[in-house]
């Protein structure tokens, strides 16, 4: 099972969502986090800090869009990156 998590300014919630996601008893899961390239430096720094905690977890994939594409394109990128069924 995989979950796609696109965001642009809700990075604070991503850590909460991932923590809850991985505390489940079912462990055959994958999370694809897509950053739709927040425009402010503080959001980019927060993204880097939070995603650093998951860099060695093979269940987490992180995509940083080079510019803001919006939800549809971000979700499509996440679907393509997902390994699950």
C-alpha positions in Angstrom: 0.0 0.0 0.0 1.3 3.4 -0.8 0.2 6.9 0.0 1.0 10.1 -2.0 1.5 13.2 0.0 1.7 16.3 -2.2 2.3 19.6 -0.4 3.5 23.2 -0.8 3.1 24.9 2.5 1.9 22.2 4.9 5.4 20.7 5.7 4.7 20.8 9.4 1.9 18.3 8.9 4.1 15.9 6.8 6.1 14.8 9.8 2.9 14.2 11.8 1.4 12.2 8.9 4.5 10.1 8.3 4.8 9.4 12.1 1.2 8.2 12.2 1.5 6.3 8.9 4.5 4.3 10.1 3.1 3.6 13.6 0.5 1.3 12.1 0.8 -2.4 12.6 0.8 -3.1 8.9 4.4 -2.4 7.8 4.4 -3.3 4.0 3.8 0.4 3.1 5.4 3.2 1.1 5.0 6.9 1.4 5.8 9.2 -1.5 6.1 12.8 -0.4 6.0 15.5 -3.1 7.1 19.0 -2.3 5.5 21.4 -4.8 8.4 23.8 -4.3 7.4 26.3 -1.6 8.5 29.8 -2.6 9.8 31.0 0.8 13.2 30.0 2.3 11.7 29.1 5.7 9.4 26.4 4.2 12.3 25.0 2.1 14.5 24.8 5.1 11.7 23.1 7.2 11.2 20.6 4.3 14.9 19.7 4.2 15.1 19.3 8.0 12.0 17.0 8.2 12.8 14.9 5.2 16.4 14.4 6.5 14.9 12.3 9.3 13.5 9.8 6.7 16.5 9.8 4.2 17.5 6.3 5.2 14.0 4.8 5.3 13.4 2.9 2.1 9.6 3.2 2.6 9.8 7.0 2.0 10.4 8.6 -1.3 10.8 12.4 -1.6 10.2 14.4 -4.8 11.0 18.1 -4.9 9.4 19.8 -7.9 11.8 22.2 -9.6 8.9 24.7 -9.7 5.3 24.9 -8.6 3.3 22.5 -10.8 0.1 22.2 -8.7 -1.6 19.2 -7.3 -2.4 17.2 -10.4 1.1 17.1 -11.8 2.5 16.5 -8.4 0.2 13.5 -7.8 1.1 12.1 -11.2 4.8 12.3 -10.4 4.1 10.5 -7.1 2.2 7.7 -8.9 5.1 7.2 -11.3 7.6 7.1 -8.4 5.6 4.6 -6.3 6.7 1.0 -6.3 3.5 -0.4 -4.8 0.5 -1.8 -6.5 
